[in-house]
Amino acid sequence: MMRRAVLLVLLLGGCEQIDPFTRDGAWRPMRANEANLRIHVADPAMLDRGVDDPRADGAVTAAAVHRYRSDRVRPLAASGVARIQATGAAGAAAPGSGGGDGGR
């Protein structure tokens, strides 16, 4: 058992040579996401300290959190968007399960 463990460790040591992320010439994304985000933000200082929203109402937010925690979430208001309904074969009735005349 000990021989197998030693052999496995030795074999895994060679994996670094074929790892596509460690080979020469491979791109290494060193903090690339953070740099990209800072480029696209209007004021990069906002990422460090944040900003207040003068339209925010803490009482409304706190009430919503209370409703969520007490399992009394309100349904969303109706909008002008059509209701989503299932279509296709999954909703079709099985043959002979009613409707029509049964092929008579």
Buried (B, 14 or more C-beta within 10 A) or exposed (E): EEEEEEEEEEEEEEEEEEEEEEEEEEEEEEEEEEEEEEEEEEEEEEEEEEEEEEEEEEEEEEEEEEEEEEEEEEEEEEEEEEEEEEEEEEEEEEEEEEEEEEEE
